[in-house]
């Protein structure tokens, strides 16, 4: 009975299979000294999928992935998709209770791990049934992928099946596992192709963590659909990335603003030329205006795209295109192809253009809810729309400006203040490299505006100077009542600031 449905189904696995039929011997993926053609990648995915099923895993079983960027990591995800297994990507920086929580909450019976990380699993309270090595070990998945032997997978996967549990960043609470279907991901890939102008000759360089949805689902998988050569780095080092962008023929590149900042401040930045770079993408957090301007001055022919969204929508929701940056530099753009958006008040009613409200979505890209969290699912999908938790303004033309996460808005003396506005004001001081603003408990004000600042190298700016600077741009009640100087801001590997850690501190 499944055959009529399968005729109309399009899964993540089908993306790779069709690409192999179209692009054949063209190189699809490059990692270190290994190249995988499209045909070779497709065959490798089948071999690894068959191996995973051969260990006794049944379709629908959760399989956690705990590794840094590699070809093996990508192949393992695609193999899970082909085998009907649910891939559970985990932040490779997690250890102890945080790692244990993800393994336990997801119900992952198997963990695919890098050898260097596998030891962290031995101390967990909730042990998986088995640990399989992704690479760099005997019988690792990459060894199986490289073996030239025939393999078949006799599993029928529908596009309504779950492909991944994509855990939220957990910047304000424990992560939730967004249930992503094949259908949601494939729709999002098409949105990415149209909104981001992804082309077959882009030769992108991929450096952000593959466990994070942006690098995997906004860039690598859509890139495979159109025949790109995808170069993967295990970890980014700013000087090395700059050299590669200047010398290795990469026409497109995505990074979190933290990396764009680090590259702009690197000693080699001014000496290099980036004439070959055509498309530059950023997202996940605020791009400081002075840093974007520095890049635009250095490489005026490069088109910058601001990518905005969240895990639950696979993750791209809106894009500000290069030609739109000049008129709306603070905007996150408009909804992509398969996303419908509204801006509503606390009662779910549309707010007028220019007023603050929560952005809510309808889209085939959306998750099917949160894994084993029915109350959180019901709350997020109330009134027939997905409630993002993002506070925005939208103008008459449909462009949004992200003001803050609703949970990050500070209630000081009964007045709501957006932390992002204060951060932008502090970023404009030349002595500030990084800044995060949170509300901390206060007997008089309920919450006081508190700033955590990382100075620029060799800068000596003090709290009194920054407070005076803030007063030139902000109303008095928005000026930080406390400023703390720290060596670095706590972030997850995708670059998002963990404000809950600052509040806890």
C-alpha positions in Angstrom: 0.0 0.0 0.0 3.0 2.3 0.4 3.9 2.4 -3.3 1.5 5.3 -4.3 2.8 7.4 -1.4 6.4 6.6 -2.3 5.8 7.8 -5.9 5.2 11.3 -4.5 7.7 11.2 -1.7 11.0 13.1 -1.6 13.4 12.3 1.2 16.9 13.5 2.2 18.2 10.2 0.8 16.5 11.0 -2.5 18.4 14.3 -2.7 21.7 12.4 -2.8 20.5 9.7 -5.1 19.2 12.2 -7.7 22.4 14.2 -7.4 24.5 11.1 -8.1 22.4 10.3 -11.2 22.8 13.8 -12.5 26.4 14.7 -11.5 28.1 11.3 -11.5 31.9 11.7 -11.4 31.9 15.4 -10.3 33.5 15.9 -6.9 30.8 16.4 -4.3 32.7 16.5 -1.0 36.4 17.2 -0.1 37.8 16.6 3.4 41.5 16.8 4.0 43.0 14.4 1.4 39.8 12.6 0.5 37.5 13.5 -2.4 34.1 11.9 -2.9 32.4 12.1 -6.3 28.6 12.3 -6.3 28.4 8.7 -7.5 30.9 7.6 -4.9 29.2 9.5 -2.1 25.9 7.8 -3.0 27.4 4.4 -2.9 29.2 5.1 0.4 25.9 6.2 2.0 24.3 2.9 1.0 27.2 0.9 2.4 27.0 2.7 5.8 23.2 2.6 5.9 23.3 -1.2 5.3 26.0 -1.6 8.0 23.9 0.4 10.6 20.9 -1.8 9.9 23.1 -4.8 10.1 23.9 -4.0 13.7 20.3 -4.7 14.6 19.0 -1.1 14.5 15.3 -0.8 13.3 13.9 2.1 11.3 12.8 4.8 13.7 15.6 4.1 16.2 17.5 7.2 17.4 21.2 7.4 16.6 23.2 10.1 18.2 26.2 11.8 16.4 29.0 13.1 18.5 31.8 14.3 16.3 33.6 17.3 14.8 33.3 18.1 11.1 34.4 15.4 8.7 33.3 13.6 5.6 32.4 10.7 8.0 30.0 12.9 9.9 28.1 13.9 6.7 28.0 10.4 5.4 26.7 9.1 8.7 23.8 11.6 8.6 22.9 10.7 5.0 23.2 7.0 5.9 20.8 7.3 8.8 18.3 9.1 6.4 18.6 6.3 3.9 18.2 3.6 6.6 15.1 5.2 8.1 17.0 6.0 11.3 16.6 9.2 13.3 19.8 11.2 13.4 20.5 13.1 16.7 23.3 15.6 16.3 25.0 16.6 19.5 27.3 19.5 20.3 30.8 18.0 20.4 31.7 20.5 23.2 29.2 18.9 25.6 30.3 16.5 28.3 29.0 15.2 31.6 25.4 16.0 32.6 24.6 18.1 29.4 25.7 15.2 27.1 24.0 12.7 29.3 20.7 14.7 29.1 20.7 14.5 25.3 21.5 10.8 25.1 18.8 10.0 27.6 16.1 12.5 26.5 16.4 11.4 22.8 16.5 7.7 23.7 19.5 7.2 21.5 20.5 3.5 21.6 23.7 4.0 19.5 26.2 6.9 19.5 28.4 7.6 16.5 31.5 9.2 17.9 35.0 10.5 17.0 37.6 8.5 18.8 38.9 11.6 20.5 35.5 12.2 22.0 34.3 8.6 22.7 35.9 8.6 26.1 33.4 11.2 27.3 30.6 8.7 26.8 32.0 6.3 29.4 31.2 8.4 32.4 27.5 9.0 31.4 24.8 7.8 33.7 22.6 6.7 30.8 24.8 4.5 28.6 24.0 3.8 25.0 23.8 0.2 23.9 26.8 0.7 21.7 29.3 3.3 20.4 30.5 3.2 16.8 33.5 5.2 15.6 32.9 7.7 12.9 36.6 7.7 11.7 40.2 7.2 12.6 39.8 3.7 13.9 39.5 0.1 12.8 36.0 -0.7 11.3 35.0 3.0 11.6 32.2 4.2 9.4 34.5 6.0 7.0 36.4 2.6 6.5 33.1 1.0 5.6 32.2 3.9 3.3 35.5 3.5 1.5 35.2 -0.3 1.0 34.4 -1.0 -2.6 31.7 -3.6 -2.1 28.1 -3.7 -3.2 25.4 -3.1 -0.6 21.6 -2.7 -0.6 19.1 -1.2 1.8 15.7 -2.7 1.8 13.9 0.0 3.8 11.2 2.2 2.4 11.4 5.7 3.8 8.6 8.1 3.4 9.0 11.9 3.5 6.6 12.1 6.4 9.1 10.0 8.5 11.4 11.6 11.1 14.8 12.3 9.7 16.4 14.1 12.7 15.9 15.3 16.3 17.3 18.7 16.0 18.0 20.1 19.5 17.5 23.7 20.1 20.5 25.8 21.3 19.3 25.8 24.9 20.5 29.4 25.5 17.7 30.0 28.1 16.6 26.5 29.2 17.3 22.8 28.6 17.4 22.0 24.8 14.3 20.6 23.2 14.4 18.1 20.3 12.6 19.5 17.3 11.2 16.5 15.3 12.3 17.2 11.7 10.7 15.2 8.9 12.3 14.5 5.6 9.5 16.6 4.0 10.3 19.6 6.2 14.0 19.5 5.4 13.6 19.0 1.6 11.2 22.0 1.5 13.7 24.1 3.4 16.5 23.1 0.9 14.4 24.5 -1.9 13.8 27.7 0.0 17.6 28.0 0.5 18.3 27.6 -3.2 16.0 30.4 -4.1 16.7 32.8 -1.3 20.5 32.4 -1.2 21.3 32.1 -4.9 23.2 28.8 -4.4 24.8 27.7 -7.7 26.8 24.8 -9.0 30.0 26.7 -9.3 30.1 28.3 -5.8 32.7 25.8 -4.4 31.7 26.7 -0.8 34.0 26.4 2.2 32.1 24.8 5.2 33.6 25.5 8.6 30.8 25.9 11.1 29.8 22.8 13.0 27.8 20.2 11.0 25.8 19.2 14.1 24.2 22.7 13.8 21.3 23.0 11.4 22.6 26.0 9.5 25.8 24.6 8.0 24.2 21.2 7.3 20.7 22.2 6.1 21.1 25.7 4.7 24.3 25.1 2.8 25.7 21.5 2.4 22.5 19.6 1.5 21.1 22.4 -0.8 24.6 22.6 -2.3 24.5 18.9 -3.1 21.2 19.4 -4.9 22.8 21.6 -7.5 26.2 19.9 -7.9 28.5 22.0 -5.8 32.0 21.0 -4.7 31.7 21.1 -0.9 35.0 21.6 1.1 34.7 20.7 4.8 37.1 21.9 7.5 37.2 20.1 10.8 37.6 23.4 12.8 38.0 27.0 11.7 41.2 29.0 12.5 40.7 32.6 11.4 44.0 33.0 9.6 43.7 29.6 7.8 40.1 30.5 6.7 41.2 33.9 5.4 44.0 32.3 3.4 41.7 29.7 1.9 39.1 32.3 0.9 41.9 34.4 -0.7 43.7 31.5 -2.6 41.6 28.4 -3.0 38.8 29.5 -5.3 35.9 29.4 -2.9 33.1 31.7 -4.2 30.8 31.4 -1.2 31.2 31.2 2.5 29.0 31.1 5.6 30.0 31.8 9.2 28.6 33.0 12.5 29.4 36.7 13.2 31.9 35.7 15.8 34.1 34.2 13.1 33.6 37.2 10.7 34.7 39.4 13.6 37.8 37.3 14.3 38.8 37.3 10.6 38.3 41.0 10.3 40.6 41.5 13.3 43.3 39.0 12.1 46.7 40.4 11.3 46.6 39.0 7.8 43.2 40.5 6.8 44.5 43.7 5.2 47.2 42.0 3.2 44.9 39.5 1.5 42.6 39.9 -1.5 39.1 38.4 -1.6 38.2 39.1 -5.2 37.1 35.5 -5.9 34.5 35.5 -3.1 31.1 36.4 -4.4 28.6 35.4 -1.8 29.0 35.8 2.0 26.5 34.6 4.5 26.0 35.3 8.2 23.5 34.4 10.8 22.8 32.9 14.3 23.6 36.2 16.1 24.1 39.9 15.6 26.7 41.0 13.1 28.2 44.2 14.5 27.7 47.0 12.0 31.4 48.2 12.1 32.6 44.7 11.2 30.2 44.3 8.3 31.3 47.7 7.0 35.0 46.7 7.3 34.3 43.6 5.2 32.3 45.6 2.6 35.1 48.1 2.3 37.7 45.4 1.9 35.7 43.3 -0.6 33.1 45.6 -2.2 32.1 43.0 -4.9 31.0 40.5 -2.3 27.3 40.1 -1.7 26.3 39.7 2.0 23.2 37.7 3.0 21.7 37.9 6.5 20.2 34.5 7.3 17.6 34.3 10.1 15.6 31.5 11.6 15.7 28.8 14.2 16.0 25.0 14.6 12.3 24.4 14.5 11.9 25.7 11.0 14.9 23.7 9.6 16.3 26.5 10.2 16.0 29.3 7.5 13.0 31.6 7.9 14.0 35.0 6.4 16.8 36.4 4.4 18.1 39.9 3.7 19.7 39.9 0.3 22.8 41.8 -0.8 21.0 44.5 -2.7 18.8 45.1 0.3 21.6 45.7 2.8 22.2 49.4 1.9 18.6 50.5 2.6 17.9 48.2 5.6 21.3 47.2 7.2 19.6 46.3 10.5 16.9 44.0 8.9 16.8 40.2 8.8 14.9 40.5 5.5 11.6 38.8 4.4 10.3 35.2 4.6 11.8 32.7 2.2 9.8 30.7 -0.4 7.9 28.2 1.8 7.5 30.4 4.9 4.4 32.5 5.9 4.9 34.9 8.8 2.8 37.2 10.9 3.8 39.6 13.7 1.3 39.3 16.6 0.7 40.6 20.2 0.2 38.5 23.3 -3.4 37.7 22.3 -2.4 36.5 18.8 -3.7 39.6 17.0 -1.7 41.2 14.2 0.2 44.3 15.2 0.4 47.4 12.9 3.6 47.8 10.8 6.4 49.3 12.9 5.1 48.0 16.2 6.7 45.3 18.3 5.3 41.8 18.3 6.2 38.1 18.2 6.9 36.6 14.7 4.9 33.4 14.2 5.1 31.0 11.3 3.2 28.6 9.1 5.4 26.4 6.8 6.0 22.9 5.5 9.5 23.4 6.9 8.3 23.3 10.5 9.1 20.6 12.9 6.4 18.1 14.0 6.7 19.2 17.6 9.2 18.5 20.4 10.4 15.0 21.2 8.6 13.7 24.3 7.4 17.2 25.3 3.7 17.5 24.6 3.1 20.6 26.7 6.0 22.5 25.0 4.6 21.4 21.6 1.1 22.6 22.4 2.4 25.9 23.7 4.6 26.5 20.6 1.8 25.6 18.1 -1.1 27.3 19.8 -3.7 29.1 17.6 -2.5 27.2 14.5 0.8 29.0 14.2 4.3 28.3 15.4 5.4 30.8 18.1 9.0 31.6 17.6 9.8 33.5 20.8 11.4 36.3 18.7 10.4 39.9 19.2 10.4 41.8 15.9 9.2 44.8 14.0 7.9 44.5 10.5 7.6 47.4 8.0 5.0 47.9 5.3 7.1 46.1 2.8 7.3 43.0 5.0 10.9 43.4 6.1 11.5 42.4 9.7 14.0 43.8 12.3 14.8 41.4 15.1 14.7 43.2 18.4 15.4 40.4 20.8 14.4 37.0 22.1 11.2 37.6 24.1 12.9 35.8 27.0 15.9 38.2 26.8 13.8 41.4 27.1 14.6 43.1 30.4 11.9 44.4 32.7 13.5 47.3 34.5 11.2 49.3 36.8 8.2 48.0 34.8 9.6 49.2 31.5 10.5 46.6 28.9 14.0 47.1 27.3 15.5 45.1 24.5 19.0 43.9 25.3 20.0 44.1 21.6 19.4 47.8 21.4 21.9 48.3 24.3 24.4 45.9 22.8 24.3 47.8 19.6 25.0 51.1 21.4 28.0 49.5 23.3 29.4 47.9 20.1 29.8 51.3 18.6 32.6 52.1 21.0 36.0 51.3 19.4 37.2 49.6 22.6 34.5 46.9 22.6 35.1 43.6 20.9 32.1 41.6 22.2 29.2 42.5 24.4 26.1 40.8 25.9 23.4 42.5 28.0 21.1 40.7 30.4 18.7 41.5 33.2 19.8 40.6 36.6 17.7 40.6 39.8 17.4 44.0 41.6 15.3 44.9 44.7 14.5 48.3 43.4 14.2 47.9 39.6 13.0 44.2 39.4 15.8 43.7 36.9 18.8 45.9 36.3 20.5 46.3 32.9 23.8 44.5 33.2 26.4 44.4 30.5 29.3 41.9 30.0 32.0 43.3 27.8 35.1 41.8 26.1 37.6 44.6 25.3 39.4 44.9 22.0 43.1 43.8 22.3 45.1 46.4 24.0 42.0 48.5 24.8 41.8 50.1 28.3 38.2 51.4 28.2 36.6 51.3 31.7 33.0 51.1 33.0 32.7 54.9 33.5 33.8 55.6 29.9 31.4 53.0 28.5 28.5 54.3 30.6 29.1 57.8 29.4 29.2 56.5 25.8 25.9 54.6 26.3 24.2 57.8 27.5 24.9 59.5 24.2 22.8 56.9 22.4 20.3 55.6 25.0 17.6 56.8 27.3 18.7 56.9 30.9 16.7 53.8 32.0 18.4 51.8 29.2 21.9 52.6 30.3 23.6 49.7 32.0 23.6 49.9 35.8 26.5 47.4 35.9 29.3 46.7 33.4 31.5 43.6 33.9 34.7 43.1 31.9 35.4 39.4 31.0 37.9 37.6 28.8 35.2 35.9 26.6 31.5 35.4 26.3 30.1 31.9 26.8 28.9 30.6 23.5 27.8 27.4 22.0 29.7 26.1 18.9 27.3 27.8 16.5 28.2 31.2 18.0 25.1 31.9 20.0 25.8 33.7 23.3 24.6 31.6 26.3 22.9 34.4 28.2 21.5 31.9 30.8 25.1 31.3 31.9 25.7 35.1 32.4 22.4 35.3 34.4 23.4 32.3 36.5 26.8 33.9 37.2 
